[in-house]
Amino acid sequence: MKASKVAYKPVGMALGAATGMVSGAVFKQVWKRVGHDKDAPDATDEQRTWGEVLLAATLQGAIFAVVKAAVDRSGATAVRRLTGTWPG
């Protein structure tokens, strides 16, 4: 196993936890503007429409994917700076 891959393991784990927190906070702010409501709907909330539920799920997934990609890319870049090689 390459040294850069080993070095990235703990970095990747720490960044994974940060990804969830950051993407959750970003989603809440986006939903306040898009959904005109403080809280996003749960899929089982009978008072919410299919459209609201699916829009919230789509936004949440997209935001998580973008934040994860940005965080992973930043972590890999940091490992390359430290080790001289790209992890992977």
Backbone as XML, in Angstrom:
<?xml version="1.0"?>
<chain id="A" units="angstrom">
  <residue number="1" name="MET">
    <atom name="N" x="0.843" y="-1.183" z="0.000"/>
    <atom name="CA" x="0.000" y="0.000" z="0.000"/>
    <atom name="C" x="0.888" y="1.246" z="0.000"/>
  </residue>
  <residue number="2" name="LYS">
    <atom name="N" x="0.543" y="2.194" z="-0.828"/>
    <atom name="CA" x="1.341" y="3.415" z="-0.929"/>
    <atom name="C" x="1.251" y="4.241" z="0.350"/>
  </residue>
  <residue number="3" name="ALA">
    <atom name="N" x="2.349" y="4.929" z="0.666"/>
    <atom name="CA" x="2.400" y="5.761" z="1.876"/>
    <atom name="C" x="1.331" y="6.850" z="1.831"/>
  </residue>
  <residue number="4" name="SER">
    <atom name="N" x="1.086" y="7.389" z="0.646"/>
    <atom name="CA" x="0.090" y="8.452" z="0.539"/>
    <atom name="C" x="-1.311" y="7.933" z="0.846"/>
  </residue>
  <residue number="5" name="LYS">
    <atom name="N" x="-1.575" y="6.685" z="0.463"/>
    <atom name="CA" x="-2.894" y="6.089" z="0.731"/>
    <atom name="C" x="-3.060" y="5.849" z="2.228"/>
  </residue>
  <residue number="6" name="VAL">
    <atom name="N" x="-2.006" y="5.389" z="2.883"/>
    <atom name="CA" x="-2.034" y="5.163" z="4.328"/>
    <atom name="C" x="-2.197" y="6.499" z="5.052"/>
  </residue>
  <residue number="7" name="ALA">
    <atom name="N" x="-1.504" y="7.521" z="4.584"/>
    <atom name="CA" x="-1.596" y="8.846" z="5.202"/>
    <atom name="C" x="-2.991" y="9.437" z="5.032"/>
  </residue>
  <residue number="8" name="TYR">
    <atom name="N" x="-3.659" y="9.078" z="3.950"/>
    <atom name="CA" x="-4.974" y="9.647" z="3.678"/>
    <atom name="C" x="-6.079" y="9.011" z="4.515"/>
  </residue>
  <residue number="9" name="LYS">
    <atom name="N" x="-5.895" y="7.774" z="4.967"/>
    <atom name="CA" x="-6.944" y="7.062" z="5.719"/>
    <atom name="C" x="-7.474" y="7.885" z="6.898"/>
  </residue>
  <residue number="10" name="PRO">
    <atom name="N" x="-6.618" y="8.308" z="7.852"/>
    <atom name="CA" x="-7.159" y="9.084" z="8.981"/>
    <atom name="C" x="-7.711" y="10.441" z="8.546"/>
  </residue>
  <residue number="11" name="VAL">
    <atom name="N" x="-7.088" y="11.031" z="7.547"/>
    <atom name="CA" x="-7.574" y="12.310" z="7.022"/>
    <atom name="C" x="-8.965" y="12.113" z="6.431"/>
  </residue>
  <residue number="12" name="GLY">
    <atom name="N" x="-9.133" y="11.071" z="5.646"/>
    <atom name="CA" x="-10.419" y="10.784" z="5.024"/>
    <atom name="C" x="-11.511" y="10.521" z="6.045"/>
  </residue>
  <residue number="13" name="MET">
    <atom name="N" x="-11.171" y="9.828" z="7.131"/>
    <atom name="CA" x="-12.169" y="9.554" z="8.170"/>
    <atom name="C" x="-12.604" y="10.845" z="8.860"/>
  </residue>
  <residue number="14" name="ALA">
    <atom name="N" x="-11.660" y="11.687" z="9.187"/>
    <atom name="CA" x="-11.995" y="12.961" z="9.843"/>
    <atom name="C" x="-12.809" y="13.846" z="8.910"/>
  </residue>
  <residue number="15" name="LEU">
    <atom name="N" x="-12.422" y="13.866" z="7.646"/>
    <atom name="CA" x="-13.143" y="14.693" z="6.687"/>
    <atom name="C" x="-14.549" y="14.159" z="6.437"/>
  </residue>
  <residue number="16" name="GLY">
    <atom name="N" x="-14.730" y="12.863" z="6.540"/>
    <atom name="CA" x="-16.058" y="12.278" z="6.361"/>
    <atom name="C" x="-17.042" y="12.792" z="7.399"/>
  </residue>
  <residue number="17" name="ALA">
    <atom name="N" x="-16.590" y="12.893" z="8.633"/>
    <atom name="CA" x="-17.451" y="13.417" z="9.699"/>
    <atom name="C" x="-17.763" y="14.893" z="9.445"/>
  </residue>
  <residue number="18" name="ALA">
    <atom name="N" x="-16.766" y="15.633" z="9.023"/>
    <atom name="CA" x="-16.972" y="17.057" z="8.733"/>
    <atom name="C" x="-17.932" y="17.244" z="7.565"/>
  </residue>
  <residue number="19" name="THR">
    <atom name="N" x="-17.867" y="16.353" z="6.600"/>
    <atom name="CA" x="-18.735" y="16.447" z="5.424"/>
    <atom name="C" x="-20.208" y="16.428" z="5.822"/>
  </residue>
  <residue number="20" name="GLY">
    <atom name="N" x="-20.572" y="15.505" z="6.687"/>
    <atom name="CA" x="-21.960" y="15.396" z="7.127"/>
    <atom name="C" x="-22.435" y="16.647" z="7.839"/>
  </residue>
  <residue number="21" name="MET">
    <atom name="N" x="-21.591" y="17.184" z="8.710"/>
    <atom name="CA" x="-21.970" y="18.385" z="9.456"/>
    <atom name="C" x="-22.103" y="19.593" z="8.542"/>
  </residue>
  <residue number="22" name="VAL">
    <atom name="N" x="-21.138" y="19.778" z="7.665"/>
    <atom name="CA" x="-21.158" y="20.936" z="6.766"/>
    <atom name="C" x="-22.329" y="20.847" z="5.796"/>
  </residue>
  <residue number="23" name="SER">
    <atom name="N" x="-22.518" y="19.689" z="5.188"/>
    <atom name="CA" x="-23.599" y="19.568" z="4.209"/>
    <atom name="C" x="-24.963" y="19.718" z="4.871"/>
  </residue>
  <residue number="24" name="GLY">
    <atom name="N" x="-25.111" y="19.242" z="6.098"/>
    <atom name="CA" x="-26.365" y="19.417" z="6.832"/>
    <atom name="C" x="-26.663" y="20.885" z="7.095"/>
  </residue>
  <residue number="25" name="ALA">
    <atom name="N" x="-25.642" y="21.630" z="7.494"/>
    <atom name="CA" x="-25.823" y="23.060" z="7.760"/>
    <atom name="C" x="-26.141" y="23.825" z="6.480"/>
  </residue>
  <residue number="26" name="VAL">
    <atom name="N" x="-25.450" y="23.490" z="5.395"/>
    <atom name="CA" x="-25.708" y="24.160" z="4.111"/>
    <atom name="C" x="-27.131" y="23.852" z="3.643"/>
  </residue>
  <residue number="27" name="PHE">
    <atom name="N" x="-27.533" y="22.593" z="3.744"/>
    <atom name="CA" x="-28.877" y="22.216" z="3.316"/>
    <atom name="C" x="-29.945" y="22.979" z="4.099"/>
  </residue>
  <residue number="28" name="LYS">
    <atom name="N" x="-29.776" y="23.109" z="5.412"/>
    <atom name="CA" x="-30.762" y="23.838" z="6.222"/>
    <atom name="C" x="-30.921" y="25.276" z="5.717"/>
  </residue>
  <residue number="29" name="GLN">
    <atom name="N" x="-29.799" y="25.925" z="5.402"/>
    <atom name="CA" x="-29.864" y="27.308" z="4.920"/>
    <atom name="C" x="-30.535" y="27.378" z="3.552"/>
  </residue>
  <residue number="30" name="VAL">
    <atom name="N" x="-30.199" y="26.463" z="2.675"/>
    <atom name="CA" x="-30.803" y="26.441" z="1.335"/>
    <atom name="C" x="-32.297" y="26.167" z="1.454"/>
  </residue>
  <residue number="31" name="TRP">
    <atom name="N" x="-32.667" y="25.211" z="2.298"/>
    <atom name="CA" x="-34.092" y="24.871" z="2.420"/>
    <atom name="C" x="-34.902" y="26.049" z="2.970"/>
  </residue>
  <residue number="32" name="LYS">
    <atom name="N" x="-34.336" y="26.817" z="3.882"/>
    <atom name="CA" x="-35.043" y="27.992" z="4.419"/>
    <atom name="C" x="-35.422" y="28.950" z="3.292"/>
  </residue>
  <residue number="33" name="ARG">
    <atom name="N" x="-34.547" y="29.073" z="2.303"/>
    <atom name="CA" x="-34.814" y="29.981" z="1.179"/>
    <atom name="C" x="-35.713" y="29.344" z="0.121"/>
  </residue>
  <residue number="34" name="VAL">
    <atom name="N" x="-35.442" y="28.111" z="-0.213"/>
    <atom name="CA" x="-36.175" y="27.436" z="-1.281"/>
    <atom name="C" x="-37.535" y="26.949" z="-0.792"/>
  </residue>
  <residue number="35" name="GLY">
    <atom name="N" x="-37.578" y="26.353" z="0.378"/>
    <atom name="CA" x="-38.803" y="25.758" z="0.886"/>
    <atom name="C" x="-39.676" y="26.715" z="1.662"/>
  </residue>
  <residue number="36" name="HIS">
    <atom name="N" x="-39.160" y="27.915" z="1.930"/>
    <atom name="CA" x="-39.893" y="28.931" z="2.685"/>
    <atom name="C" x="-40.409" y="28.379" z="4.019"/>
  </residue>
  <residue number="37" name="ASP">
    <atom name="N" x="-39.610" y="27.485" z="4.604"/>
    <atom name="CA" x="-39.978" y="26.860" z="5.862"/>
    <atom name="C" x="-38.690" y="26.585" z="6.625"/>
  </residue>
  <residue number="38" name="LYS">
    <atom name="N" x="-38.800" y="26.565" z="7.956"/>
    <atom name="CA" x="-37.615" y="26.339" z="8.780"/>
    <atom name="C" x="-37.062" y="24.927" z="8.628"/>
  </residue>
  <residue number="39" name="ASP">
    <atom name="N" x="-37.944" y="23.960" z="8.566"/>
    <atom name="CA" x="-37.521" y="22.557" z="8.512"/>
    <atom name="C" x="-37.915" y="21.899" z="7.202"/>
  </residue>
  <residue number="40" name="ALA">
    <atom name="N" x="-37.031" y="21.063" z="6.709"/>
    <atom name="CA" x="-37.336" y="20.273" z="5.511"/>
    <atom name="C" x="-38.339" y="19.187" z="5.875"/>
  </residue>
  <residue number="41" name="PRO">
    <atom name="N" x="-39.150" y="18.785" z="4.919"/>
    <atom name="CA" x="-40.159" y="17.766" z="5.217"/>
    <atom name="C" x="-39.552" y="16.375" z="5.367"/>
  </residue>
  <residue number="42" name="ASP">
    <atom name="N" x="-40.145" y="15.594" z="6.249"/>
    <atom name="CA" x="-39.820" y="14.177" z="6.339"/>
    <atom name="C" x="-40.642" y="13.462" z="5.272"/>
  </residue>
  <residue number="43" name="ALA">
    <atom name="N" x="-40.138" y="12.366" z="4.793"/>
    <atom name="CA" x="-40.855" y="11.603" z="3.762"/>
    <atom name="C" x="-42.200" y="11.094" z="4.273"/>
  </residue>
  <residue number="44" name="THR">
    <atom name="N" x="-42.329" y="10.914" z="5.573"/>
    <atom name="CA" x="-43.573" y="10.381" z="6.134"/>
    <atom name="C" x="-44.500" y="11.459" z="6.677"/>
  </residue>
  <residue number="45" name="ASP">
    <atom name="N" x="-44.164" y="12.726" z="6.444"/>
    <atom name="CA" x="-45.017" y="13.827" z="6.901"/>
    <atom name="C" x="-46.238" y="13.928" z="5.990"/>
  </residue>
  <residue number="46" name="GLU">
    <atom name="N" x="-47.380" y="13.567" z="6.510"/>
    <atom name="CA" x="-48.606" y="13.513" z="5.716"/>
    <atom name="C" x="-49.040" y="14.888" z="5.212"/>
  </residue>
  <residue number="47" name="GLN">
    <atom name="N" x="-48.650" y="15.933" z="5.907"/>
    <atom name="CA" x="-49.066" y="17.291" z="5.542"/>
    <atom name="C" x="-48.256" y="17.867" z="4.380"/>
  </residue>
  <residue number="48" name="ARG">
    <atom name="N" x="-47.164" y="17.237" z="4.034"/>
    <atom name="CA" x="-46.307" y="17.727" z="2.951"/>
    <atom name="C" x="-46.639" y="17.023" z="1.652"/>
  </residue>
  <residue number="49" name="THR">
    <atom name="N" x="-46.443" y="17.717" z="0.546"/>
    <atom name="CA" x="-46.731" y="17.143" z="-0.770"/>
    <atom name="C" x="-45.562" y="16.288" z="-1.247"/>
  </residue>
  <residue number="50" name="TRP">
    <atom name="N" x="-45.865" y="15.443" z="-2.244"/>
    <atom name="CA" x="-44.810" y="14.649" z="-2.880"/>
    <atom name="C" x="-43.727" y="15.577" z="-3.422"/>
  </residue>
  <residue number="51" name="GLY">
    <atom name="N" x="-44.139" y="16.653" z="-4.037"/>
    <atom name="CA" x="-43.176" y="17.585" z="-4.627"/>
    <atom name="C" x="-42.217" y="18.150" z="-3.607"/>
  </residue>
  <residue number="52" name="GLU">
    <atom name="N" x="-42.746" y="18.574" z="-2.461"/>
    <atom name="CA" x="-41.887" y="19.113" z="-1.396"/>
    <atom name="C" x="-40.892" y="18.067" z="-0.907"/>
  </residue>
  <residue number="53" name="VAL">
    <atom name="N" x="-41.393" y="16.870" z="-0.657"/>
    <atom name="CA" x="-40.544" y="15.802" z="-0.125"/>
    <atom name="C" x="-39.437" y="15.444" z="-1.120"/>
  </residue>
  <residue number="54" name="LEU">
    <atom name="N" x="-39.807" y="15.297" z="-2.393"/>
    <atom name="CA" x="-38.807" y="14.916" z="-3.399"/>
    <atom name="C" x="-37.830" y="16.039" z="-3.690"/>
  </residue>
  <residue number="55" name="LEU">
    <atom name="N" x="-38.303" y="17.287" z="-3.678"/>
    <atom name="CA" x="-37.395" y="18.422" z="-3.861"/>
    <atom name="C" x="-36.382" y="18.490" z="-2.723"/>
  </residue>
  <residue number="56" name="ALA">
    <atom name="N" x="-36.853" y="18.314" z="-1.494"/>
    <atom name="CA" x="-35.946" y="18.343" z="-0.341"/>
    <atom name="C" x="-34.902" y="17.231" z="-0.441"/>
  </residue>
  <residue number="57" name="ALA">
    <atom name="N" x="-35.333" y="16.036" z="-0.812"/>
    <atom name="CA" x="-34.401" y="14.908" z="-0.926"/>
    <atom name="C" x="-33.374" y="15.148" z="-2.030"/>
  </residue>
  <residue number="58" name="THR">
    <atom name="N" x="-33.834" y="15.713" z="-3.141"/>
    <atom name="CA" x="-32.929" y="15.996" z="-4.257"/>
    <atom name="C" x="-31.884" y="17.031" z="-3.858"/>
  </residue>
  <residue number="59" name="LEU">
    <atom name="N" x="-32.336" y="18.114" z="-3.240"/>
    <atom name="CA" x="-31.399" y="19.159" z="-2.803"/>
    <atom name="C" x="-30.410" y="18.629" z="-1.773"/>
  </residue>
  <residue number="60" name="GLN">
    <atom name="N" x="-30.925" y="17.862" z="-0.822"/>
    <atom name="CA" x="-30.050" y="17.334" z="0.224"/>
    <atom name="C" x="-28.981" y="16.418" z="-0.369"/>
  </residue>
  <residue number="61" name="GLY">
    <atom name="N" x="-29.372" y="15.555" z="-1.286"/>
    <atom name="CA" x="-28.408" y="14.651" z="-1.923"/>
    <atom name="C" x="-27.378" y="15.390" z="-2.753"/>
  </residue>
  <residue number="62" name="ALA">
    <atom name="N" x="-27.834" y="16.377" z="-3.511"/>
    <atom name="CA" x="-26.918" y="17.145" z="-4.352"/>
    <atom name="C" x="-25.920" y="17.936" z="-3.505"/>
  </residue>
  <residue number="63" name="ILE">
    <atom name="N" x="-26.417" y="18.571" z="-2.450"/>
    <atom name="CA" x="-25.528" y="19.348" z="-1.575"/>
    <atom name="C" x="-24.511" y="18.433" z="-0.913"/>
  </residue>
  <residue number="64" name="PHE">
    <atom name="N" x="-24.957" y="17.283" z="-0.422"/>
    <atom name="CA" x="-24.029" y="16.347" z="0.209"/>
    <atom name="C" x="-22.949" y="15.909" z="-0.781"/>
  </residue>
  <residue number="65" name="ALA">
    <atom name="N" x="-23.343" y="15.589" z="-2.004"/>
    <atom name="CA" x="-22.375" y="15.124" z="-3.006"/>
    <atom name="C" x="-21.342" y="16.201" z="-3.337"/>
  </residue>
  <residue number="66" name="VAL">
    <atom name="N" x="-21.786" y="17.436" z="-3.474"/>
    <atom name="CA" x="-20.857" y="18.529" z="-3.794"/>
    <atom name="C" x="-19.903" y="18.783" z="-2.626"/>
  </residue>
  <residue number="67" name="VAL">
    <atom name="N" x="-20.438" y="18.834" z="-1.411"/>
    <atom name="CA" x="-19.580" y="19.067" z="-0.244"/>
    <atom name="C" x="-18.594" y="17.914" z="-0.083"/>
  </residue>
  <residue number="68" name="LYS">
    <atom name="N" x="-19.057" y="16.680" z="-0.259"/>
    <atom name="CA" x="-18.171" y="15.515" z="-0.131"/>
    <atom name="C" x="-17.046" y="15.572" z="-1.154"/>
  </residue>
  <residue number="69" name="ALA">
    <atom name="N" x="-17.377" y="15.890" z="-2.393"/>
    <atom name="CA" x="-16.353" y="15.977" z="-3.438"/>
    <atom name="C" x="-15.333" y="17.069" z="-3.111"/>
  </residue>
  <residue number="70" name="ALA">
    <atom name="N" x="-15.812" y="18.214" z="-2.654"/>
    <atom name="CA" x="-14.900" y="19.319" z="-2.315"/>
    <atom name="C" x="-14.004" y="18.952" z="-1.132"/>
  </residue>
  <residue number="71" name="VAL">
    <atom name="N" x="-14.578" y="18.324" z="-0.125"/>
    <atom name="CA" x="-13.804" y="17.939" z="1.058"/>
    <atom name="C" x="-12.801" y="16.842" z="0.712"/>
  </residue>
  <residue number="72" name="ASP">
    <atom name="N" x="-13.226" y="15.821" z="-0.040"/>
    <atom name="CA" x="-12.320" y="14.745" z="-0.441"/>
    <atom name="C" x="-11.173" y="15.271" z="-1.289"/>
  </residue>
  <residue number="73" name="ARG">
    <atom name="N" x="-11.500" y="16.150" z="-2.216"/>
    <atom name="CA" x="-10.470" y="16.716" z="-3.088"/>
    <atom name="C" x="-9.473" y="17.541" z="-2.278"/>
  </residue>
  <residue number="74" name="SER">
    <atom name="N" x="-9.976" y="18.312" z="-1.316"/>
    <atom name="CA" x="-9.085" y="19.109" z="-0.460"/>
    <atom name="C" x="-8.184" y="18.214" z="0.381"/>
  </residue>
  <residue number="75" name="GLY">
    <atom name="N" x="-8.739" y="17.135" z="0.896"/>
    <atom name="CA" x="-7.939" y="16.200" z="1.687"/>
    <atom name="C" x="-6.858" y="15.530" z="0.859"/>
  </residue>
  <residue number="76" name="ALA">
    <atom name="N" x="-7.209" y="15.118" z="-0.349"/>
    <atom name="CA" x="-6.219" y="14.483" z="-1.233"/>
    <atom name="C" x="-5.108" y="15.469" z="-1.596"/>
  </residue>
  <residue number="77" name="THR">
    <atom name="N" x="-5.485" y="16.711" z="-1.824"/>
    <atom name="CA" x="-4.494" y="17.743" z="-2.145"/>
    <atom name="C" x="-3.550" y="17.961" z="-0.965"/>
  </residue>
  <residue number="78" name="ALA">
    <atom name="N" x="-4.103" y="17.965" z="0.246"/>
    <atom name="CA" x="-3.265" y="18.144" z="1.438"/>
    <atom name="C" x="-2.306" y="16.970" z="1.614"/>
  </residue>
  <residue number="79" name="VAL">
    <atom name="N" x="-2.784" y="15.758" z="1.358"/>
    <atom name="CA" x="-1.905" y="14.584" z="1.470"/>
    <atom name="C" x="-0.793" y="14.661" z="0.426"/>
  </residue>
  <residue number="80" name="ARG">
    <atom name="N" x="-1.122" y="15.109" z="-0.775"/>
    <atom name="CA" x="-0.078" y="15.242" z="-1.794"/>
    <atom name="C" x="0.980" y="16.252" z="-1.355"/>
  </residue>
  <residue number="81" name="ARG">
    <atom name="N" x="0.539" y="17.342" z="-0.743"/>
    <atom name="CA" x="1.508" y="18.339" z="-0.258"/>
    <atom name="C" x="2.416" y="17.748" z="0.814"/>
  </residue>
  <residue number="82" name="LEU">
    <atom name="N" x="1.832" y="16.891" z="1.662"/>
    <atom name="CA" x="2.626" y="16.302" z="2.756"/>
    <atom name="C" x="3.530" y="15.164" z="2.308"/>
  </residue>
  <residue number="83" name="THR">
    <atom name="N" x="3.042" y="14.339" z="1.383"/>
    <atom name="CA" x="3.785" y="13.131" z="0.994"/>
    <atom name="C" x="4.446" y="13.226" z="-0.375"/>
  </residue>
  <residue number="84" name="GLY">
    <atom name="N" x="3.983" y="14.145" z="-1.190"/>
    <atom name="CA" x="4.531" y="14.269" z="-2.546"/>
    <atom name="C" x="3.832" y="13.411" z="-3.577"/>
  </residue>
  <residue number="85" name="THR">
    <atom name="N" x="2.888" y="12.553" z="-3.149"/>
    <atom name="CA" x="2.153" y="11.721" z="-4.101"/>
    <atom name="C" x="0.650" y="11.816" z="-3.825"/>
  </residue>
  <residue number="86" name="TRP">
    <atom name="N" x="-0.094" y="11.584" z="-4.865"/>
    <atom name="CA" x="-1.565" y="11.634" z="-4.793"/>
    <atom name="C" x="-2.075" y="10.327" z="-4.200"/>
  </residue>
  <residue number="87" name="PRO">
    <atom name="N" x="-2.977" y="10.401" z="-3.195"/>
    <atom name="CA" x="-3.502" y="9.155" z="-2.617"/>
    <atom name="C" x="-4.460" y="8.481" z="-3.597"/>
  </residue>
  <residue number="88" name="GLY">
    <atom name="N" x="-4.469" y="7.204" z="-3.589"/>
    <atom name="CA" x="-5.421" y="6.514" z="-4.449"/>
    <atom name="C" x="-4.843" y="5.425" z="-5.175"/>
  </residue>
</chain>
